[in-house]
Amino acid sequence: MATVNLELLKKHVHADDFTDDDAYLQHLLGAAEQYVCTATNRTKDELLEAGGGDFPAMLQQAVLLIAGHWYNQREAVSGVQMAEVPYTMQALIKPYRKLVSD
C-alpha cells in the first residue's frame, strides 16, 4: 500500500488523462516512499503512526516531489543545468528525522 494514492501523483505530474504509465508511477511511489523512510531513519509504520494512520502531509508532499522528479527525469544525467529548490526536501523531511537509533 502506497502512502500517496496514484491519482494524486498523476495530477502532480499532469498524467491524469491516461493510464499507460500507471504501473511505472506506482513503482515510483513505492521507491519514493522508501526514500522518505530512509531519509527519516524511520519505518513506514512509525511514519504512519506519526500521521494518525497516514503519512503526515509534509511527507506525502516529499513523496510527490521525489516521484514527480523521477518521472520527469528518467535518466541519471541531464543536458540541462538544473538546481534544487533550496530547502524544499529538507524542510519537509527534517522534522520527522530520527537522530538516534533505538
CORHU-V650049 format. One record per backbone hydrogen bond with DSSP energy under -1.0 kcal/mol. CO is the residue of the C=O (numbers start at 0). NH is the residue of the N-H. Records with the same first field share a line. If there is no record, write none. Layout:
# CORHU-V650049
CO = NH + NH
This chain:
# CORHU-V650049
4 = 8
5 = 9
6 = 10
7 = 11
8 = 12
9 = 14
14 = 17
18 = 21
20 = 24
21 = 25
22 = 26
23 = 27
24 = 28
25 = 29
26 = 30
27 = 31
28 = 32
29 = 33
30 = 34
31 = 35
32 = 36
33 = 37
34 = 38
35 = 39
36 = 41
39 = 97
42 = 46
43 = 47
44 = 48
45 = 49
46 = 50
47 = 52
48 = 51
55 = 59
56 = 60
57 = 61
58 = 62
59 = 63
60 = 64
61 = 65
62 = 66
63 = 67
64 = 68
65 = 69
66 = 70
67 = 71
68 = 72
84 = 87
86 = 90
87 = 91
88 = 92
89 = 93
92 = 95
93 = 96
